[in-house]
């Protein structure tokens, strides 16, 4: 089967890329390959559903520009497609005096990223926004919202099909070879031929990239599991909308927080622990080969040496509900262990280079026959239409 472009990965970024390509160049023949029997099963389907504002990201970075642009595109798409969403706003709270300078830096970064309306609030105002929250300083970010990204991804997929695109489920990519400038993508069901491969494979994006590149890439995906608790229904009143801590600037995770979800309920979390397989949503899920690859990667060894104390704390919270509760009590002192029931978990595809750098920005790499999206963690769902547009533009240049 012959196509102009084959997109590997039926998550929200792959689908958004396909949708953007169709709108910009409807004459191109496009196929999306997804290894599962449904779309958006992994990172997208296990997303907490926050519409990110662009507060955290370095001004001018791909994350900042794509998040801010993608935010507006996402909101417009949801309005047009009648996908339920809310712009709720959120508070970011310093719970200790030493966090105040970090909060100030975060506030200034938000202003640089154009977040008008973001402001410091008094502790009295904090009690208006979140009556049960405690802290020593706080900012309010009005742009933040909530949505069900699984429903967004399915809507992308529906529009792709309606506009003549093709989506193939149960097609796991096994091999990519190149001959006379054409890609031959062998899957578990059939072989596809394309002029260009776009790799949006998420947790396996490095593996797909290695198939399409002559030289091995210098980045490996390290899977981090984020585990959540949920508040019992009779304790959901403790959280009105979204409550975030001041994040550790050296660690690419936002810390345990509270999120009211569009599909119902309030999530508390996540932590960030090494997953023992790339799709390891439970502690008991282990793939010795994948775990061995992670442990043998020089970059991960350097990360482990640098962040072992942070990592141990995250692991301890994974096994200790009381420790998890204690972390949550910094934001809401009233929270008790008995208020929490086990929630779900997601796995973040975090790219790590050989030198021990956890890639903070989105990473898109072009080769002669492929475009590889190698790092697209949060806020990729919020940014999906913008990332998709960025990748689509890179692809269209090849067909000019």
C-alpha positions as CSV (number, residue, x, y, z in Angstrom):
1,X,0.0,0.0,0.0
2,X,1.5,3.3,-1.1
3,X,1.2,6.6,0.6
4,X,2.9,10.0,0.6
5,X,3.2,10.1,4.4
6,X,2.9,7.4,7.0
7,X,2.5,8.5,10.6
8,X,3.6,6.0,13.2
9,X,1.5,6.4,16.4
10,X,-2.2,7.0,17.0
11,X,-1.8,9.2,20.1
12,X,-2.9,12.8,20.3
13,X,0.3,14.2,18.6
14,X,0.2,11.7,15.7
15,X,-3.5,12.4,15.1
16,X,-3.0,16.1,15.4
17,X,-0.2,15.9,12.8
18,X,-2.4,13.9,10.5
19,X,-5.2,16.4,10.9
20,X,-3.0,19.4,10.2
21,X,-1.4,17.7,7.1
22,X,-4.9,17.1,5.7
23,X,-6.0,20.7,6.2
24,X,-2.8,22.1,4.7
25,X,-2.3,19.7,1.8
26,X,-5.5,17.7,1.2
27,X,-4.0,16.2,-1.9
28,X,-1.4,14.2,0.1
29,X,-2.2,10.5,0.7
30,X,-1.7,9.9,4.5
31,X,-2.0,6.8,6.7
32,X,-1.7,6.6,10.5
33,X,-0.5,3.3,12.0
34,X,-1.4,2.4,15.6
35,X,-0.2,-0.8,17.2
36,X,-3.1,-1.0,19.7
37,X,-6.8,-1.9,18.9
38,X,-7.8,1.6,19.8
39,X,-6.5,5.2,19.5
40,X,-4.9,7.1,22.3
41,X,-4.5,4.2,24.6
42,X,-1.2,5.2,26.4
43,X,0.0,8.7,27.3
44,X,-3.1,10.4,25.9
45,X,-5.6,8.0,27.4
46,X,-4.0,8.2,30.8
47,X,-3.7,12.0,30.9
48,X,-5.0,14.0,33.8
49,X,-6.8,16.4,31.5
50,X,-5.2,19.7,32.3
51,X,-5.2,22.5,29.6
52,X,-1.9,24.0,30.4
53,X,-1.4,27.8,30.1
54,X,2.3,27.9,29.2
55,X,3.4,29.1,32.7
56,X,6.4,26.8,33.3
57,X,8.3,26.9,30.0
58,X,11.4,28.8,29.0
59,X,10.3,31.8,26.8
60,X,11.0,31.1,23.2
61,X,11.3,27.3,23.7
62,X,9.3,24.9,21.6
63,X,7.3,24.0,24.7
64,X,6.4,27.7,25.4
65,X,5.5,28.7,21.8
66,X,3.6,25.4,21.0
67,X,1.8,25.4,24.3
68,X,0.6,29.0,24.0
69,X,-0.4,28.6,20.4
70,X,-1.8,25.1,21.0
71,X,-3.9,26.3,23.9
72,X,-5.9,28.7,21.7
73,X,-6.2,26.1,18.9
74,X,-7.4,23.5,21.4
75,X,-10.0,25.7,22.9
76,X,-11.3,26.7,19.5
77,X,-11.4,23.0,18.4
78,X,-13.3,22.0,21.5
79,X,-15.8,24.8,20.9
80,X,-16.3,23.9,17.2
81,X,-16.6,20.1,17.9
82,X,-18.7,20.6,21.1
83,X,-16.2,18.8,23.3
84,X,-16.9,19.7,26.9
85,X,-14.1,21.7,28.6
86,X,-13.7,24.4,31.3
87,X,-11.3,27.2,31.8
88,X,-11.1,27.0,35.6
89,X,-7.9,28.8,36.5
90,X,-5.4,27.4,39.0
91,X,-3.3,28.5,41.9
92,X,0.4,27.8,42.3
93,X,1.4,27.8,46.0
94,X,4.6,28.2,47.8
95,X,4.4,26.2,51.1
96,X,7.8,27.2,52.5
97,X,9.7,30.5,52.6
98,X,12.5,29.2,50.6
99,X,10.2,28.6,47.6
100,X,9.2,32.2,47.3
101,X,12.1,33.1,44.9
102,X,11.2,30.1,42.7
103,X,7.6,31.3,42.7
104,X,8.7,34.8,41.6
105,X,10.8,33.3,38.8
106,X,7.7,31.3,37.7
107,X,5.5,34.3,37.8
108,X,8.0,36.4,35.7
109,X,8.2,33.5,33.2
110,X,4.5,33.5,32.9
111,X,4.4,37.2,32.1
112,X,7.2,36.7,29.5
113,X,5.0,34.0,27.9
114,X,2.1,36.5,27.6
115,X,-0.1,35.1,30.4
116,X,-2.1,38.3,31.0
117,X,-4.1,38.2,34.2
118,X,-1.6,36.0,36.0
119,X,-1.0,37.7,39.3
120,X,0.1,37.3,42.9
121,X,-2.8,36.8,45.2
122,X,-2.9,37.4,49.0
123,X,-3.4,34.5,51.4
124,X,-6.9,35.8,51.9
125,X,-7.6,35.6,48.2
126,X,-6.1,32.2,48.1
127,X,-8.8,31.1,50.6
128,X,-11.4,32.5,48.2
129,X,-10.0,30.4,45.3
130,X,-9.2,27.4,47.4
131,X,-10.7,27.6,50.9
132,X,-8.8,24.5,52.2
133,X,-5.4,25.3,50.7
134,X,-2.5,26.6,52.8
135,X,0.8,28.4,51.9
136,X,3.0,31.4,52.4
137,X,2.6,32.9,48.9
138,X,0.6,32.1,45.8
139,X,-0.1,33.2,42.2
140,X,-3.3,32.7,40.2
141,X,-3.2,31.6,36.6
142,X,-6.6,32.2,34.9
143,X,-5.9,30.5,31.6
144,X,-5.6,26.9,32.9
145,X,-8.5,24.5,32.2
146,X,-9.6,20.9,32.1
147,X,-10.7,18.6,29.3
148,X,-10.9,14.9,28.5
149,X,-8.0,14.4,26.0
150,X,-9.1,11.0,25.1
151,X,-12.3,12.5,23.7
152,X,-10.2,15.2,21.9
153,X,-8.0,12.5,20.3
154,X,-11.0,10.6,19.1
155,X,-12.4,13.7,17.6
156,X,-9.1,14.3,15.7
157,X,-9.4,10.7,14.4
158,X,-13.0,11.1,13.3
159,X,-12.1,14.2,11.3
160,X,-9.2,12.5,9.7
161,X,-11.4,9.7,8.5
162,X,-14.2,12.1,7.3
163,X,-11.6,14.0,5.3
164,X,-10.3,10.9,3.5
165,X,-7.3,9.9,5.7
166,X,-6.8,6.4,6.7
167,X,-6.1,5.0,10.2
168,X,-4.9,1.4,10.7
169,X,-5.3,-0.2,14.2
170,X,-3.5,-3.3,15.2
171,X,-0.5,-2.4,13.0
172,X,2.6,-2.6,15.1
173,X,5.7,-1.4,13.2
174,X,8.3,-4.1,13.1
175,X,10.8,-2.8,10.6
176,X,11.5,0.3,8.4
177,X,13.8,0.0,5.4
178,X,14.7,2.5,2.7
179,X,15.2,1.8,-1.0
180,X,15.5,4.4,-3.7
181,X,14.2,7.2,-1.5
182,X,11.1,5.2,-0.5
183,X,10.3,3.9,3.0
184,X,9.0,0.4,3.4
185,X,7.2,0.1,6.8
186,X,6.7,-3.5,7.8
187,X,3.9,-4.0,10.4
188,X,2.4,-6.9,12.2
189,X,-0.2,-7.1,9.4
190,X,1.1,-5.7,6.1
191,X,3.8,-3.6,4.5
192,X,3.3,0.1,3.7
193,X,5.3,2.2,1.2
194,X,5.7,5.9,1.8
195,X,7.9,8.9,0.7
196,X,8.1,10.1,4.3
197,X,7.7,8.6,7.8
198,X,6.6,10.8,10.7
199,X,7.4,9.2,14.0
200,X,5.0,10.1,16.8
201,X,5.4,6.8,18.7
202,X,5.7,8.3,22.2
203,X,7.1,5.7,24.5
204,X,8.7,3.9,21.6
205,X,9.7,6.9,19.5
206,X,13.4,6.2,20.0
207,X,12.9,2.6,18.8
208,X,11.1,3.8,15.6
209,X,13.7,6.5,15.0
210,X,16.5,3.8,15.2
211,X,14.6,1.9,12.5
212,X,14.6,4.9,10.1
213,X,18.1,6.3,10.8
214,X,21.3,4.8,9.6
215,X,23.1,5.7,12.8
216,X,21.8,5.0,16.2
217,X,20.2,8.0,17.9
218,X,21.8,9.6,20.9
219,X,18.6,9.7,22.9
220,X,16.7,7.1,24.9
221,X,13.2,7.1,26.2
222,X,13.1,6.6,30.0
223,X,9.6,5.7,31.2
224,X,8.5,7.4,34.4
225,X,5.2,6.2,36.0
226,X,3.0,8.8,37.6
227,X,0.7,7.3,40.1
228,X,-2.5,9.0,41.3
229,X,-4.8,8.8,44.2
230,X,-8.4,10.1,44.0
231,X,-10.3,11.9,46.7
232,X,-13.3,10.1,48.0
233,X,-16.5,11.7,46.7
234,X,-17.5,13.1,50.1
235,X,-14.1,14.8,50.3
236,X,-14.0,16.3,46.9
237,X,-15.2,19.6,48.4
238,X,-11.6,20.2,49.6
239,X,-10.6,21.1,46.0
240,X,-12.5,23.6,43.9
241,X,-10.3,23.5,40.8
242,X,-6.5,23.0,40.4
243,X,-3.8,23.4,43.1
244,X,-0.1,23.1,42.2
245,X,3.0,23.3,44.2
246,X,6.2,25.3,43.2
247,X,8.1,22.7,41.1
248,X,11.7,21.7,41.4
249,X,13.4,23.7,38.6
250,X,16.0,21.0,38.1
251,X,13.5,18.1,37.7
252,X,11.1,18.0,34.7
253,X,8.1,17.1,36.8
254,X,5.6,19.5,38.4
255,X,5.2,17.7,41.8
256,X,2.1,16.2,43.4
257,X,-0.9,18.4,42.9
258,X,-4.7,18.4,42.9
259,X,-6.7,18.4,39.7
260,X,-10.5,18.5,39.3
261,X,-11.2,16.4,36.3
262,X,-13.6,17.1,33.5
263,X,-14.8,13.5,33.5
264,X,-15.5,13.7,37.2
265,X,-13.6,13.4,40.4
266,X,-10.5,14.9,41.9
267,X,-7.0,13.5,41.3
268,X,-4.1,13.9,43.7
269,X,-0.7,13.3,42.3
270,X,1.3,12.2,40.4
271,X,4.6,11.1,41.8
272,X,7.3,10.2,39.3
273,X,9.0,6.8,39.6
274,X,11.0,4.7,37.1
275,X,8.7,2.3,35.3
276,X,10.1,-1.2,34.9
277,X,8.7,-1.4,31.4
278,X,7.8,1.2,28.9
279,X,4.1,0.6,29.3
280,X,4.4,-0.4,33.0
281,X,1.3,1.1,34.6
282,X,1.6,-1.1,37.7
283,X,4.5,-1.9,40.0
284,X,4.1,-5.5,39.1
285,X,4.6,-5.0,35.3
286,X,8.2,-5.7,34.5
287,X,10.0,-6.2,31.2
288,X,13.6,-7.3,32.0
289,X,14.9,-6.4,28.6
290,X,13.5,-2.9,28.6
291,X,14.5,-2.3,32.2
292,X,18.0,-3.5,31.4
293,X,18.2,-1.1,28.5
294,X,17.2,1.8,30.8
295,X,19.7,0.8,33.5
296,X,22.5,0.4,31.0
297,X,22.0,3.8,29.3
298,X,24.9,6.1,30.4
299,X,22.6,9.1,30.5
300,X,20.2,7.3,33.0
301,X,23.1,6.3,35.2
302,X,24.1,10.0,35.4
303,X,20.5,11.0,36.1
304,X,20.3,8.4,38.9
305,X,23.6,9.5,40.4
306,X,22.5,13.2,40.4
307,X,18.9,12.8,41.5
308,X,19.0,9.7,43.7
309,X,17.6,11.5,46.7
310,X,14.7,12.8,44.8
311,X,14.1,9.5,43.1
312,X,14.2,7.7,46.5
313,X,11.6,10.1,47.8
314,X,9.3,9.5,44.8
315,X,9.8,5.7,45.2
316,X,9.1,5.9,48.9
317,X,5.8,7.7,48.2
318,X,4.9,5.0,45.7
319,X,4.9,2.4,48.4
320,X,3.8,4.5,51.4
321,X,0.4,6.0,51.3
322,X,1.2,8.0,54.5
323,X,4.2,9.6,52.7
324,X,2.1,10.4,49.7
325,X,-0.5,11.9,52.1
326,X,2.2,14.0,53.9
327,X,3.2,15.5,50.5
328,X,-0.4,16.4,49.8
329,X,-0.8,17.9,53.3
330,X,1.7,20.6,52.4
331,X,-1.0,22.1,50.1
332,X,-4.1,20.9,52.0
333,X,-3.4,20.2,55.7
334,X,-6.9,18.7,56.2
335,X,-6.2,15.8,53.8
336,X,-6.0,12.4,55.6
337,X,-5.0,9.0,54.4
338,X,-8.6,7.9,54.7
339,X,-9.7,10.6,52.2
340,X,-7.7,8.9,49.4
341,X,-8.5,5.9,47.2
342,X,-6.2,4.4,44.7
343,X,-6.5,6.1,41.3
344,X,-4.9,5.4,37.9
345,X,-1.4,5.8,36.6
346,X,0.2,7.1,33.4
347,X,3.7,6.6,32.0
348,X,5.6,9.6,30.8
349,X,8.0,9.1,27.8
350,X,10.9,11.2,29.0
351,X,13.9,11.5,26.6
352,X,17.3,11.3,28.1
353,X,20.5,12.0,26.3
354,X,23.8,10.2,26.7
355,X,25.3,12.9,28.9
356,X,22.5,12.6,31.5
357,X,20.3,15.4,30.4
358,X,16.6,14.9,30.8
359,X,15.3,16.8,27.7
360,X,13.2,19.7,28.9
361,X,12.0,20.9,25.6
362,X,10.1,19.2,22.8
363,X,12.6,17.5,20.4
364,X,11.9,17.1,16.7
365,X,14.7,15.6,14.5
366,X,14.7,15.4,10.7
367,X,16.5,12.9,8.6
368,X,16.5,12.2,4.9
369,X,13.4,10.0,5.0
370,X,11.8,10.7,8.3
371,X,10.7,13.3,10.9
372,X,11.0,12.0,14.4
373,X,9.2,13.5,17.4
374,X,11.6,12.3,20.0
375,X,10.4,14.2,23.1
376,X,6.8,15.3,23.6
377,X,5.8,15.0,27.2
378,X,3.5,17.4,29.0
379,X,2.2,19.8,27.8
380,X,2.1,17.9,24.5
381,X,-1.7,17.3,24.7
382,X,-2.4,21.0,25.2
383,X,0.1,21.7,22.4
384,X,-1.0,18.9,20.1
385,X,-2.5,21.0,17.3
386,X,0.5,23.4,17.3
387,X,3.0,20.6,17.4
388,X,1.1,18.9,14.6
389,X,1.2,22.1,12.6
390,X,5.0,22.5,13.2
391,X,5.6,18.9,12.0
392,X,3.2,19.3,9.1
393,X,5.0,22.3,7.9
394,X,8.3,20.5,8.0
395,X,6.8,17.6,6.0
396,X,5.1,19.9,3.4
397,X,8.5,21.5,2.5
398,X,9.5,18.1,1.2
399,X,6.5,18.0,-1.2
400,X,6.8,21.5,-2.5
